[in-house]
Amino acid sequence: MISSPVSPRASAILAFCFLAALCEGFDVQAAGIAAAGIAHDFDATPTQLGLFFSAGSFGLMLGAVVGGRLADRIGRKHVLVASIASFGLFALGTGFAADMQSLIWMRVLTGLGLGGAMPNLIALASEVTRAASRNVSIATIYIGMPLGGTLASVTVALIGSEQWRSIFWIGGATPLVIAAAMGAFMPATPAPVFGDRVAERAPRRRAGSFTEDLFGGRRLNSTLVLWVGFFLCVLTLYLLLNWLPLLLQARGLSSTGAAYSQAAFNIGGAAGALLTGALLDTRWRWAAIATDVVALPVIVLLLATSPARDELMIALALLLGGAVLSLQVILYGVAGVLYPPSSRGTGVGAAIGVGRVGSIVGPALAAVLIGAGRTSSEVLLGVLPVVVTCGIAAAALGHRHYRAASSA
């Protein structure tokens, strides 16, 4: 799973990070695939479902910023273990919700617990691996999310969407076990590695103010573009994670075809992200970035306008997942090295926090459009300007970062 050269100690840390990302992916997908059962049990409206989808992201937004900042102060392992444990606890509580209001609040608290995890996962991947394999390590951790989503899809296929409470019970118990294992067995975070030089040999800088950590050292423009990219990419990702099965069924796809399309989206995302991460560590990085930037809007257009045949939609969903998550890996790769070690958690956490605003807006936007009578094809076509702008931001950041790295 982990590319060489990585020490056994670093491999253990990355393995735990992968498991944490797997839990997040399961939980994110659980919200979408449990929606049918929740709507049936609570007679939920599209607006209520939109709030349910977005509720976790409110907590994630705050948790990412606070968790990343705390990790720079008290250590990444402590914050990561606490985040995973509290996430598992409230995910279990979601399965006991008695109505939509309590369900929504449990999702907020679940998101708050999980929010501190991802900034530390990306920061750790950047700090324990050498430059030659840094992007593929980040991608290897990140693909835990779509793989976790695939596990959630398989789970609901086996037990049925009407058993939606069991989905959250499974998704809550697992991270509690992982958090306990992390606390007992995960090695302490080693000194960050940059290129072939261990960072502890260089002078260490104390973390400055929040704004200095984000915008100091001529990082103002890069940070702002990174935020735009994260916001738009996560908006697209969460809209699709939560609404893609319903949108495809509205286009005439069978429920089985829609379920397979959702699974294909996650599998394609994992494969595309891992491939892109590997290519970013080679001389093919420019081709990988350009291909993804061009392919994503084309795939969205085809998904919105092509005949709604099961085989075709499943294939397009596979490609769509690969394109969206590849773009996310590009952004994570830049975020992981844009900030110095003493403020990396703060910088990555802030970017993820801004992205979580997109994860709130995306599902809510789809709910508003559907409630206003827009067709599923019109909803998908409305995503086109978003993915084009996101691609431009990722290309600009990738070009600037890798040109600077090549010069160095």
N, C-alpha and C positions, 0 to 999 in steps of 0.2 A: 504493500500500500504506500509506503514512504520511500521516496527516491533517495538513492545514494548521491553524494556523501552525507549521511546523517548518523550521528553517534547513537548508540543504544539508549542513552539517557534522553536525547532529543526525540528519538523514535517513540519512547514511552509517553512523553508529553504530547506529541502530535497524535498518538493513538487516542488518548483521552479527549483531546480537542475534537477529533473526528466523531467520537461517541456523543459529545455534547451537541455538536452540530446535527447529528442524526436525530437527537431528541427534539431540537427546535423544528427540524423539517417535518417530523411526525405531527407535532402540535399544530403547525401552520396548516398542513393539509387536512388535519382532523376537523378544523373549523369548516372547511368547504364540503367535505364528504359527509359530515354529520348534519349539514344544513337541511336536507330533506326530512330526516327524522325529527329534527327540532321544529321545523315548520309544521309538521303533522301534529306533534304533541302539544305545541303551544299556540297553534293557529297563527304563526308569525307572518307579518306582512313583509313585502320587499324592503321597506324602510327599516323595520326591526332587524331583518337579516343583515342589512348593510351596517347597522350599528354593532351587531354581534361580530361581524367580520372585522370591523375597525377597532373594536374595544381593546383587543390585545395590543394593538399598535400604539395606543395612547400610553400604556404602561411601558412598552418597549422603547418608545421615544425617550422618556425620562430615564429609564433604567440604563440605556446605552450611554447617555451623557454622564450620569452620576457614576455608573460602574466603571467606565473608562477612566474617569478622573481619580476615583478611589484606588484603582489598580496602580496608577502611577505613584501613589502615596504609600499604600500598605502592602502591595504585592499582588501579582496577577492570580496566583493560585488561591489565595484566601477569597478574593472577590468571585472567582470563577466557581468555586465549590459552593459558596453561599448562594450565588445566583441560580445554579442548577437545582440546589435543594429546595429553595423557596418556589421556584417554578414548578417542580414536581408536586409540592404540597397543594398549590392552588389549582393545578391541573386536575388533581384528584377531586378537589372541591367542585370543579366545574361539572363533574359527573353526578353530583348530588343536588344541582340547582333545581329549585322548585318552580321557577317561572322565568320569563325573559329578562326581567330586571336583575334578578340575582345571577342569572347566567352571564349577562353583560358585565356585571361587577367582578365576577370571578375571572372573566377574560382580561379585564384591566389588571388585576393583581397578578395573574399568570404572566402577562407581558412585562410587568414591572420586575418580577423575579428573573425572567429570562433575558431582559434587556442588557444586563451587565455582562452576559456571556460572550456575545459575538465580538465586541471590540478586543477582548482579551484573547480570543481564539486567533484572530488575525494578527495581533501584535506578537503573540507567542510564535506563530508560524514564521513571522519575519525575523524574529530574534534568535531562534534556535537552529536555523538552517543557513547555509552559505548562499552567496549571491547566485551561484550557478544553478541552484535548484530551488530558489525561494518561491518563484511563482507556481511551480508545480506542487510545492508543499501547501501553499495557500489554497490552491485549487482542490487538492486532495481533502483538506479539511472542509472546504466549502461544499463539496459534492455530498457531504453528509446530509445536507438539507434536502436535496431532491431524492436521495435514497431513503431518507426518513419519510418523505412524502409518499414514496412508492410503497413502503411498508404499511403506511396508514391506509392506502388504497387497497392493498391486499387484505388487510385486516377487515375492512368494511365489506369487501367482497365475500369474505368467509362467514362473517357474523350478521351482515345485513345492516343497512342504515337505520333501521328501526331500533337497533341496539346501540344507539349513539352514546349512551352513558358509558358503556363498556369501553368504547374507544378512548374516552378521556381517562378512565381508570387505568387502562394499560399505559396511556401516554403520561400519566402522573407517577405511577409506581416505578417505571423504568428509570427516569432521571434521579429518583431518590436513591436507588441502588447505585447508579453511576456516581452520584455525588459522594456517597459513602466510600466507594472504591477510590475516587480521586483523593479524598482526604487522607486515606490510609496508604495509598501506593504511588500516587503521582509524585515524581521527583520535584524538588524545589526548582524554580525557574533558573536556568543557568545564565551566565553572562551573555548578552546579545552578541551575535556574530555579524560582521559586515565584511563582505568580500572574503578574504582569507585572514582577516585580522580580528582578534577578539577585542570587543569594545572596552573591556575593563582595563586594558592597557593604556587607553586614551583618557584624558581628563574627563571627569564626569560632571555634568552641569545640573544644577538644581532646577527643578521645574519652576517656571515663572508663573505669571498670572495667566488666567484662562485665555484672555485675548492675545497675550504674547505668545503662548504656546501654539495657538491656532494661526496667527497672522504674522508673527515675527519671522526674521530671517528671509524676507522677501517671499513669503508664502501666501500673501493676500490673494493674488489672482488665482493661484493653483487651488487654494482652499475653496474659494467661491465656485470655481468651475467644478471641482470635485463634488461640492454640495448639490449643484444643479444636476450633475450626472447621477448621483445617488438618488435624489428625489424622483427623477423621471424614471430611472430604471426600476426602482422598487415599486413605484406606482404601477408600472406595467406588470411587474411580476406578481404582485398581490392581487391585482384585478383578475389576472388569468388564473392564479391558484384558486381563487374563491368562486369565480363565475364561469370559468371555461366549460365545465360539464353542463351547466344550465343553458349557456349560450348555444352550445352545440346541439343540445336537445331541442331548443327552440328553432334551430335551423332544420330540424327534421331527423336528426341522428337518433338512433335507438339508445336506450339507457345503457345497454351493454357497450355500444360503440363509444358513448360519451365517457364511460368508466375506463375503457381501454385507452381512449385519447388522453385522459388525465394521467394515467400511468405512463403512457408514452412521453408526455410532456416532461415528467420527472426523470425518466430514464435518459431521454435525449439531453436534458439539462445536465445530468451527471457526466455523460460521455463528452458533451461539448465543452463543459467547464474544465474537465481534466485534460482534454486535448489542447484547449487554448492555453492553459497554464503551462503545459509542456512546451508548446511552441513559443511562448513568451520568453522562455529561457534559452532560445536559439536564435539564429539569424533569420528565421522565418516569422519573427514577431510582427513585422510590418504587414506581411501578407495575412496573418491571422486577424489582426485588428481591422484591416480594410475589408476583408471578407465578411466579418461579423457586422460591421457598420452597414454594409450594402445589403446583406442577406436579410436582416431582421425586418425592415419595412416591406420587403418583397414577400416574405412568408406571411406576414400579417395580412397583406392585401389578398393573397391567394386564399387564406383561411376565410376571409370575409366574403369572397366572390365565387369560389369554386363550388361545384355541385356537392351537396351534403351526403356523400357516400362514405360509409364507415371506413373502408380501407384508405381512402384519400385523406380524410380528416385525421385519422390516426397517424399517417405518415407526416402530415403537415404539423401536427401537434408535437411529434418527435423532433422535427427540425426547429420548431418554434422554441421549445424548451432549451435546446442546445444554443440557439442564438441569444436568448435572453440571459441565460446564466453565464455564457461566455463573456458577454458585455459586463456583467457584474464582477467576474473574476478580473477583468482588466482594471476596473475601478478599485477593487480591493488590493490588487497588486501595487498600484500607485499609492494608495492610502497607506499601505504597510511600510513604505520607505520614505514617504514625504516628510514625516516628522521624526525628530531625534528620539532616542530611547526614553529619555526622561519625560517626554510629553506624547509618546506614541499612543498610549491608551486614551489620552484626552482628545487627540486629533482624530483617531479612528472612531472613537465613541461619538464625537460630535457629528462626523459624516454619517454614521449609521443612524444617529438620532434624527438628522434631517431626512434621511431616507425613510425613516418610520413615518414621517409626516406624509410621504408619498404612499405608504402602505395604508394609511387612513383614508387618504383622498381617493385612491384607486377603486377600492370596493364601493365606497360611498358614491363615487361618480357613476359607476355602472348601475347602482341601485336607482339613482335619480333619473338616468337616461331610460332605463327600463320602465320605471314608474311613469315617465312622461310619454310612453308609447313607442319608443324607438325600437326598431328591430335588432336582433342580435348582430346582423351584418353591419348595421349603422353604428352599433357600439364598438365593434372591432375596427371599423374604418376611422372612428374617432380617436383611436390609439395611434394612428399613423404619424401625426405631427409630433407626438410625444417621443416615439422611438427614433425618429429622425434627429430630433434635437439632442436626445440622449447619446446617440451614436457620435454626433459631432463633438460633444463634450468629452467622451471617452477617447476619441481619436486625438483630440488636442492634448489631453493629458498624457496619453501614451507616447505621442510624438515628442513632447517636451521632456518627459522623464527618461525615455530610452536614448534620446539624443544626448542628454546630459550624462547618462551612465556610460555611453560609448566614448564620449570625450574624456571622462575620468579614467 
